[in-house]
Amino acid sequence: MTGPVDVLVIGGGINGVGIALDAAGRGLSVTLCEMNDLASATSSASSKLIHGGLRYLEQFEFRLVREALTEREILLQTAPHIIWPLHFRLPHQPHLRPAWMIRLGLWLYDHLARRDRLPGSRTLRLDEHSPLQPQFHLAFEYADAWVDDARLVVLCAMAARERGATILPRTRCTRAGRERGLWRVQLEHSDGQTQTLWAKSLVNAAGPWASDLFSTVLPGPPPARLRLVKGSHMVVPRLHNGNEAYILQNEDSRIVFVLPYEQDYSLIGTTDVDYQGDPAGAIASDGEIDYLCAVVNAHFRRQITPANVIYRYAGVRPLMAEGDGKAQTASRDYQLLLNAHDKQAPLLSVFGGKITTFRALAEDAVNRLGKHLPQATGPWTTKLVLPGGDFGEQATLSASLSKAYPWLPETIVQRYVRSYGTLCRRFLQGCDILNDMGEHFGAGLYQRELDYLMQAEWARTADDVLWRRSKLGLRLTPEQQTRLERYMNVRREA
Ligand SMILES: Cc1cc2nc3c(=O)[nH]c(=O)nc-3n(C[C@H](O)[C@H](O)[C@H](O)COP(=O)(O)OP(=O)(O)OC[C@H]3O[C@@H](n4cnc5c(N)ncnc54)[C@H](O)[C@@H]3O)c2cc1C
């Protein structure tokens, strides 16, 4: 038997990698297993917002909103390449929410937590240049932040690895039981090989699988119930020219975001549909797409139909089950449930948890585990800078890259800045002309970048690259995607 690790984490979504990173930074030995690619489930299917959640104020979720707003400030400096400010416009619909109510909500939003980086809210008169229909005269503007959710997961995993953690994507946890005061954990790799690991503590960060894990992998009944709520998004050609996002109020009291996406597109979502079955099977239904089109068409001058949809995706929110209210009003807060009775090896389960609050959740989780792992040092992640985030302004980094690599097209520089930050220097090093970047797979994806993703960021399949490490799946033709897949297969075998 090899020595036990201090912490074994099941699940490579944002909460699992967040906990692995926090624990590794406290001097603990950590292994994380993820049955598919990192961020392959909920953590790449979000609305991609680091936000306090303005609408949660309607449900009096002050604790959650305050924590999320505090985290927004911290995360803006943790990862300035993949997280940046985003201004939202909320067109006024007096029959849905009166102006005083929205102003009160925005005042709270401005003041619930310290705010250094983002401006406060304001009221805005809409003129004929607005992309909204002419009946909208007034809007409220406030700021939140955008995040590349899947890259956030990968960067946290890289940061954990830098601190000694072992990250095992494509490795399923098939069984875990307590034995001799430790956890004995069975893992199965994608090639069918199995492995047994021993751990002093176990973390169940399986997102929407966290409850089911107790019937398949973990002993005992689940400590709580999850409510699974599907949310879908669609991507259409850009609906408007500005950099602002829109938050639209629908007649059913739900809100829908229209977000500027990948330069040329708009990302529109989401829905709230109660979900049963395997979370991996969630798809955006035609009904949801019709619904999203209808909300957009009730607000924007430009009208859309499902035929305009270039891409759609769905994710399943793991929410704490509390009553049978509407799915949209179910709490987005989280619970950490620790099972460590009678000096047994601890099991910590994560139920719920937003991307925005992952750092705070992870800190809380490792504080609790740390009580059973005396060598653990104290919290440290408020000052964390994720790999590639060691720069000031995006514009400054962009200018410095353009100067160092004048032959690199501007659109590629912009994408590198917003995907890799300073990490792109790793694969640009030694290149003096565009040809040095190797084979071109389309849409500015060169061999150098691809090799880097395979070597340093656990990319193995074309989908890992096209939809999680980047969003180039929106741009590469089917033929180009096949060529990419072929190249990756050959390289993997080499
Ligand atoms: C539609 C939608 C929109 C959202 N928008 C936002 C937003 O804008 N901002 C925000 O902050 N939050 C948002 N969220 C919430 C956020 O995305 C999730 O709460 C968060 O991603 C959950 O992360 P997780 O790590 O808990 O779960 P996941 O990301 O689902 O990770 C769990 C992982 O566990 C793995 N796993 C399961 N079983 C096993 C096993 N036996 N062995 C190994 N691995 C296993 C799975 O493969 C999976 O990758 C949104 C969610 C949805 C669905």
The ligand as an SDF file (V2000), in Angstrom:
LIG
                    3D

 53 58  0  0  0  0  0  0  0  0999 V2000
  -27.7460   26.8030  -16.6100 C   0  0  0  0  0  0  0  0  0  0  0  0
  -26.8240   27.1700  -15.5010 C   0  0  0  0  0  0  0  0  0  0  0  0
  -26.3680   28.4660  -15.3860 C   0  0  0  0  0  0  0  0  0  0  0  0
  -25.5180   28.8120  -14.3420 C   0  0  0  0  0  0  0  0  0  0  0  0
  -24.9940   30.0670  -14.3080 N   0  0  0  0  0  0  0  0  0  0  0  0
  -24.1270   30.4120  -13.3360 C   0  0  0  0  0  0  0  0  0  0  0  0
  -23.5050   31.6750  -13.3570 C   0  0  0  0  0  0  0  0  0  0  0  0
  -23.6880   32.4800  -14.2730 O   0  0  0  0  0  0  0  0  0  0  0  0
  -22.6640   31.9770  -12.3400 N   0  0  0  0  0  0  0  0  0  0  0  0
  -22.4100   31.1090  -11.3270 C   0  0  0  0  0  0  0  0  0  0  0  0
  -21.6710   31.4800  -10.4240 O   0  0  0  0  0  0  0  0  0  0  0  0
  -22.9470   29.8720  -11.3070 N   0  0  0  0  0  0  0  0  0  0  0  0
  -23.7910   29.4990  -12.2920 C   0  0  0  0  0  0  0  0  0  0  0  0
  -24.3320   28.2480  -12.3250 N   0  0  0  0  0  0  0  0  0  0  0  0
  -24.0220   27.3120  -11.2390 C   0  0  0  0  0  0  0  0  0  0  0  0
  -22.6990   26.6100  -11.4490 C   0  0  0  0  0  0  0  0  0  0  0  0
  -22.4650   26.3410  -12.8020 O   0  0  0  0  0  0  0  0  0  0  0  0
  -22.6820   25.2950  -10.6840 C   0  0  0  0  0  0  0  0  0  0  0  0
  -23.2020   25.4610   -9.4110 O   0  0  0  0  0  0  0  0  0  0  0  0
  -21.2660   24.7580  -10.5750 C   0  0  0  0  0  0  0  0  0  0  0  0
  -20.6900   24.6580  -11.8490 O   0  0  0  0  0  0  0  0  0  0  0  0
  -21.2740   23.4060   -9.8920 C   0  0  0  0  0  0  0  0  0  0  0  0
  -19.9570   22.9270   -9.8810 O   0  0  0  0  0  0  0  0  0  0  0  0
  -19.6040   21.5290   -9.2690 P   0  0  0  0  0  0  0  0  0  0  0  0
  -18.1370   21.3940   -9.2630 O   0  0  0  0  0  0  0  0  0  0  0  0
  -20.3010   21.3800   -7.9540 O   0  0  0  0  0  0  0  0  0  0  0  0
  -20.3150   20.4780  -10.2290 O   0  0  0  0  0  0  0  0  0  0  0  0
  -19.8730   19.9420  -11.7590 P   0  0  0  0  0  0  0  0  0  0  0  0
  -19.2660   21.0220  -12.4950 O   0  0  0  0  0  0  0  0  0  0  0  0
  -21.0450   19.2740  -12.2680 O   0  0  0  0  0  0  0  0  0  0  0  0
  -18.7240   18.9320  -11.3540 O   0  0  0  0  0  0  0  0  0  0  0  0
  -18.9690   17.6780  -10.7740 C   0  0  0  0  0  0  0  0  0  0  0  0
  -18.0540   16.6850  -11.4610 C   0  0  0  0  0  0  0  0  0  0  0  0
  -18.0840   15.4390  -10.7720 O   0  0  0  0  0  0  0  0  0  0  0  0
  -17.7880   14.4460  -11.7230 C   0  0  0  0  0  0  0  0  0  0  0  0
  -18.1580   13.1390  -11.1690 N   0  0  0  0  0  0  0  0  0  0  0  0
  -19.4070   12.7280  -10.8250 C   0  0  0  0  0  0  0  0  0  0  0  0
  -19.3500   11.4580  -10.3550 N   0  0  0  0  0  0  0  0  0  0  0  0
  -18.0370   11.0740  -10.3950 C   0  0  0  0  0  0  0  0  0  0  0  0
  -17.3490    9.8750  -10.0510 C   0  0  0  0  0  0  0  0  0  0  0  0
  -17.9930    8.7880   -9.5800 N   0  0  0  0  0  0  0  0  0  0  0  0
  -16.0070    9.8270  -10.2350 N   0  0  0  0  0  0  0  0  0  0  0  0
  -15.3410   10.9010  -10.7290 C   0  0  0  0  0  0  0  0  0  0  0  0
  -15.9480   12.0510  -11.0940 N   0  0  0  0  0  0  0  0  0  0  0  0
  -17.2790   12.1380  -10.9140 C   0  0  0  0  0  0  0  0  0  0  0  0
  -18.6170   14.8630  -12.9390 C   0  0  0  0  0  0  0  0  0  0  0  0
  -18.1520   14.3040  -14.1330 O   0  0  0  0  0  0  0  0  0  0  0  0
  -18.4800   16.3840  -12.8890 C   0  0  0  0  0  0  0  0  0  0  0  0
  -17.5020   16.8630  -13.7860 O   0  0  0  0  0  0  0  0  0  0  0  0
  -25.1560   27.8480  -13.3760 C   0  0  0  0  0  0  0  0  0  0  0  0
  -25.5950   26.5350  -13.5060 C   0  0  0  0  0  0  0  0  0  0  0  0
  -26.4020   26.1830  -14.5810 C   0  0  0  0  0  0  0  0  0  0  0  0
  -26.8170   24.7670  -14.7550 C   0  0  0  0  0  0  0  0  0  0  0  0
  1  2  1  0
  2  3  1  0
  2 52  2  0
  3  4  2  0
  4  5  1  0
  4 50  1  0
  5  6  2  0
  6  7  1  0
  6 13  1  0
  7  8  2  0
  7  9  1  0
  9 10  1  0
 10 11  2  0
 10 12  1  0
 12 13  2  0
 13 14  1  0
 14 15  1  0
 14 50  1  0
 15 16  1  0
 16 17  1  0
 16 18  1  0
 18 19  1  0
 18 20  1  0
 20 21  1  0
 20 22  1  0
 22 23  1  0
 23 24  1  0
 24 25  2  0
 24 26  1  0
 24 27  1  0
 27 28  1  0
 28 29  2  0
 28 30  1  0
 28 31  1  0
 31 32  1  0
 32 33  1  0
 33 34  1  0
 33 48  1  0
 34 35  1  0
 35 36  1  0
 35 46  1  0
 36 37  1  0
 36 45  1  0
 37 38  2  0
 38 39  1  0
 39 40  1  0
 39 45  2  0
 40 41  1  0
 40 42  2  0
 42 43  1  0
 43 44  2  0
 44 45  1  0
 46 47  1  0
 46 48  1  0
 48 49  1  0
 50 51  2  0
 51 52  1  0
 52 53  1  0
M  END
$$$$
